[in-house]
Amino acid sequence: MSAHAAQFPASPAGESLGEGLARALSAAARLHPQRVLLRDAGDRRAWCGRPAITWTYEAAAEIVGRLTRGIGAWRLPPGSRIGLDFAGGAEASLAYLAVEAAGHVPCPLSPLWDMDALSAAIEGAGLAAILTEGRRGSRRPAEDVVLAALRHFGLRFIAAFGPGLPDGVISLDAMALERGVVAPQPGRGLVTFAAGDPRRPVRRGAASFGALVAAHRERLPTPERILTLLPPHDLRGLATGLGVALACSATLESVVPFDSATFRVSLVRPVPTRLVVPAAFEPALAETTLPWTVRAIDVVHRAPARLPDPAARDVAGPPRLDVLVLDEDVLLTRPRGRWDIPAEADAGDSPVARRRDGRILWRDAPSRSATSQCGTPGAAEDGAWTETAYRAGLSRGALTVFPAG
C-alpha cells in the first residue's frame, strides 16, 4: 500500500455495512463530510440532459435524506420492492441509497431490456414503484416505464430524474430540493437477476450483501478513488463499486456509458485510483499507457470463465486482482494467479468449496441472511452449503469455471 493510500484507512463506516449501504453512508458522512463520494465522468448533459455531478459525503447524505422523505410519503408497505432503471452515474447510486433508507428493497434493472423484458421483471420481482431517468442517449426510459405500467396494476409510483418527464411521473429533482431529511432505516437487502434474466429475480439479505462487500474489501488496499467501468445493475457492479466505496469512504467515479475520450480524461485525474474493469476489457488495457494514478486493477470475470494462468502474473504495471462472480450468489476476489477453491472437507471458513466431481458449492456465513428466489424461502439453512450451476477445473495451473451441465 502506498503512503498516500495509507492516509485513507478502512473507514469505521464499513462496520455499518450489515445494516445496509444507506446506514454506511450516514456513518461515513459524519466521519468525512467533505470527502467526495460520487463523481460523474463525461458529458452528462449531452447523454441525459443533466449536468455532471460531484457530491461530497455530506451532500449525498442530505440529498438521500430528502429523497427518503419523499419516498416515505408514498405510504408503501415496508419492504416494498422498488425498481431502479438507470444506465449508471451518481443518480443511480443516490436512488439505490434512498430506496434502501426508506425501508424498501432496491431492485436494479438492466437498461438494455426491451418492453417485454421490463414487464417480466416488474411481474417477477413484484415491483411497487420504479425510479428512472427521463433521457438516456436517444431513449426515453420514463416513457418506457409508463407504457410498461399499463400492464401492471401493482406498479403504483413512477419517479425520475431529468427534464421533460411524462405526465404522472414524479420529479426526483423536485423531491431532492424539498426541505426535510429522514434518517435511514436498516437495510432490507436487494433484488437482482440471475444471469441478467428478468424472469429470475433473486433476493439477498442486507447482512449477506454487507458481508460479501466486506470480504471483497479485505483483499485490497484502501483506495482514494474507485474508477469503474461496470454499471450498477447486478452483484458485480454494486459490490465492486458503491459497496466498497462506502466501506472505504472512497470516491466512486463511473465511466458509464463507456466513452474512450472520457475514460482517458478520468484516468489522469490526479487521485490514487483503483480501476475496476470487466474481463473483456483487459486486453485493451495492455495497449493503454496507464498513468501513475492507477495503483491497482480489479478484473471482474463472470462465470463461465477461464482465469489467467498463474505464470502470467503481472511483472510490470499496477498489480491486478481477479474477481470471479458466480451468477448472483458468489463474488470471490484473489490476487492474480492465487486461486484456491478448497475441497468441501477442508473448507473451514471459506465461502466456497469444491466437491470431488468439481461442482462448486457456496454458503453464507452463519448469522447472515441467505439469498433466495423471490417469493420463496432460502434453499438452505444459514451457513449450509448450496450448489452453484458451475464446476471448477485446473488446466496447466489455470482455473476454469464452466457450467455443471
N, C-alpha and C positions, 0 to 999 in steps of 0.2 A: 504494500500500500504506500502511495506517495505521501510526502509530508503534507502536501496540500489537502489530499483526501482525508488525512488523519484529523484535520480541523473540523470534519463533519462526522463525528462519531455516531454510532447507531442511536437513533432517537428513542427516548422513553415512550414516544407516541406509538412505537411498534408494539408495546405491551398492550395497547388497546385494540389490536387487530382482531382478536377473537370476539370483540363486541361490535365489529363492523368497521368499514372504512370511514364512515362519517364520524364515528367516535374518535378514530385515529386522527382525522383532520382536526377535530376540535382540540385534541391534546397538543398536536404539533403547532397549531395556531397560537396557543398560549406560550409555547416554548420559543418559537421562531417566527414571530408575527411578520417581520419584514423580509423573510426569505421568500424567493419566488417559488410558487408551486406549479403553475400552469403557464405555458407559453405556446402560442400558435406560431407555426412556421409558414412562410409563403404569402402569396397574395390572396388572403381570405376574402377580400371584398369581391374580387373577380370570380371566386369559386362559389360563394354563398351569399354575397351581398352584405356581409358584415365585416367590420374591421378585425384585424388580428388582435389577439388579447394577450396581455401579460398580467397575471394576477399573483399577488403575494398570498401567503397562507392566511393572513388576517382578512384580506379582501375576499378570498374564496370562501372562507368560513362564514363571513357575513352574508354573501350572496346565497350560499347554500341555505343558511338560516331563513332568509326571506322566501326562497323557493319552497322550503319545507313548510313554512306557514301557509303559503298559497295552496300547496297540495293538500294540506290538512283540512282546508276549508271545503274540499270536495266531499268530505264525510264518507270516504270509502271504508269498508271494514278493515280492521288491522290485518296486515299481512297480505293485502291485495297484490296481485301481480301486475306490474306496470311495464310496458314495453318501451325500449329506448331505440329509436330508429335514427341513428346518426352515422355519418361516414367516419367521423373522428374529430379530433380537435378538443379544445378546452371545454366547450359547452357540453360535449358528450360526457366528460368527467363530472362536470357540475350536475348534470341531470341524474347520473348514477348516484352521486352522493346525496342529492336532495330526496330522491325516492327512498333510499335506504333510511335517511334521517327521519323521514315522515312515518316510519314504521311499516313500510311496504317492501315488496320484493322486486328489485330491478331485474329486468329481463332483456338483455341486449339482443337486438335483431340485426340481421345482415342487410346492408343497404343494396346488396346485389339481387335480393329476391324479387321476383315478379309478383303480380297481384295475387295469383293463386297460392304461391308460397307464403306470402304475408298473411293471407287469410287462414292458411293451415296453421301457422304459428299462433295467431290470435286464438284460434279454436283449441289447439293442443295445449297451450300454456294457460288458457283461461284468463286472458288479459282483461283488466277492467279499465285501463287507460293506456295511452301511448304518448310519449314525449318525442318530438321530432324537430325538424327544421324546415323552413319554408322553401329554401332553394338549395340544390346540390348539383353544381355544374349545370347541365341542361335539364335536369329533372326537378320535379316539384313534389317532394316527399309528403308534405302536409296534405296536398290534394289527393295523393295516392291513398293515404290513410283514411281520409274522409270517404273515399269511394269504397274502400275495404270495410269500413264501419257499417255500411249499409247492409252487409251480410251478417252482422253480429250484434244482437241486441244487448249483449253483456258488456260491450265496449262503451263505457259511459262518458269518458272525457278524452279529448284530444287537445294537446297543447304544443306550441312550437316556438322556437327562436326565429327571428328574422322578420323582414318587412313583407307586405303583400300576402298576408295569410287569408285563407278562405273563410267564409262566414262560418261561425260556430267553433272555430279553433281559438283556444285561449292563448294569449300572447305571454310567453315566458319572459320576454324582455320587460313588459309592463309589470309582471309579477315580481321580477328582481328589483324593481325600483320602489315597490311598496314598503312602507315602514313596518317594523316589527320583525323580530328574529326569534325563531323557535329552536331550542336546544335539541340535538339529535337523540332519537330513541336508539335502543340497542338494535344491531343488525339482525335481520331475519333470513339472511342468506341471499342467494341469487339463482336465477334460472338461465341456463344456456342450452345449446342444442348440439347433441352428439353428431359429429361429422358434418356440422352445418345443415343438418336435415331439419326443416321446420316441423316435421311430424315426430321428432324425437327430443322433446324437451326433458332436461334433467335438472333437478334441484340440488343445490349444495348448501349445507348449513353455514352460517356465518363463522362459527368456530372452526369448522373444517377448512373453509377458504382461508381464514386467517392463519391457520397452521401451515397450509400449503405455501402461502406467501412468505411466512417466516422461514420455512425450510429453504426456499429459494434465496432469500436474503442472506442466510448464513453462509452461502457458498461464495459470496462476492464481497470485495472491499466496498465500503460505502462510497457511492459516487456523489458528486455535487450536482450533476445533471444526468438524466436518462434521456437519450435521444432515440426514439423508437420509430420503426417503420411498420409496426404491427397495429392494426386497428383494434379498438376495444370491444370486439364482438363476441369473444369467447374466453375460455380459461387462459389460453396462452397470452393473449393481448392484455387482459386485465391483471394477471398475476405479475407479468414482467414489466408492466407499465405503471398504471395508477397504484396498484397494490404495493409494489416495492418502493415507489417514490414516497408514499406516505409512511412506510415502515422506516425509511431513512431520512425523512424530512428533506428530500431532494427535490429538484426541479424536474418536471415532466414536460418534454417538448416532443411533439409528434409531427412527422412529415407524412400526413395522411390527408388527401391523396398524395401519392408519391410524385415528385417532380425533381428532375435531376439538378436543375439550377437551384431550387430551394434547398435541396439536400446539401449541395456544396456550400452554400451560404451558412447553413446551420452547423455544418461540420467545423467551420473555422471560428465559430463563436468562442471567445477566449475563456472557456469554462472547462475544467476537468470533466470528462464525459464518459459514460458507459453507453455504447452503441448496441441497440437491440435490432437484429435483422432476421427475417425468415431464412431458412437454409438455402432456398433457391437464389437468394441474393448474394451468397458468399462468393461465388466465382467472380462476380463483378467487383467485389472489394479487392480482389487480387490485382485488378487493373487500376485501382484508385489509390492515389497518394494520400494517405491519412495524415492529418496534422497532429501536432503534439497533444492537442486537446483530447484525442481519443485514447483513453488509458486502458480500456478493455472492451471486448466484443462478446455479446451473447448471441449465439447462433441457435435459432429455435427450429427444431425438427418436429414435424407432425408424423406420427406413425401411420402407415408403414414407412420405414426409413432405414438407410444404411449409414451408420455414423462413421466419421473419419477414422482412418487407420491410426492406431496408437503411434506408429512410427512417423506419422505426419504431424507431430506436434510442432507448433509454431516456434521457429528459432529467431524470427525477426518480426518486428511489428508488435502491436498490442496483444497481450495474451487473450486466448479465446476460451469461453465456456460453452459447452454444448447443453442445450435444454431440450429434453425429449418429452413430448406431450402425447399421451395415450387417450384419444377421444376427449371427453370432459371429466375423466376420472383422475388422472395422474399427471403431475408435472415434476420431472426429475432434472436436477442440474448437477453437472460434473465438470471438472477440468478436462480439457481435451485429451482423449486417449486414456482416461482413467475410469472406464465404465465397468461396473461390477454389479450384477444382479444375483444376489446370493440364492442358494438353494433354500427351499421352504424351511427345512430343519435348522438351517444356520442363519435365519433372517434376523434374529434379535429384534432391534427396534426399527429395522428397515421398513419403509412403507411399501416396498415391492419385494417379490420373491419369484423364484422360478422352479417349476416342477421338473421332474426328470424328462418329460416329453417336451420341455421348453416353454410350456404355457406360462405366461406372466400373470402373477396374482398381485392384488393391491389391497390396502386396507387404510382406513382412517385410524389415527391414534386413539387410544382409549379416552373416553370422556369428551369426544368431539362428535358432533352430529354428522352422520354419513350422508352421502348423496343418494338420491333415489329417482326413479322415474316419476314425473309429476303425477300426483293423484294416487300414488301407491306408496306403501311403506318401504323402508330401506330393504335391500335384498339380503343384508346380513347384519348380525348383531354388531354393536360398536366394537371395533378392534379386530373383527373376524376377517378372514381372507375372502376376497371376491375375485372371480375370474375376469380377466380382460379378454378382448377379442384378438389378442396377439400372442405370438410365440417369439422367443429370442434365440438367436444362434450366433456362434462365433465362426468367422471365416478369415483366416490369416490374421487373427488378432483383432479384427474389426467386428463390432456388434451390429447385427442385422435384426431388425424388428419387422415381422411380417404377419399377415393375417393368419389366425389359427386354422381357419378353413375346416 
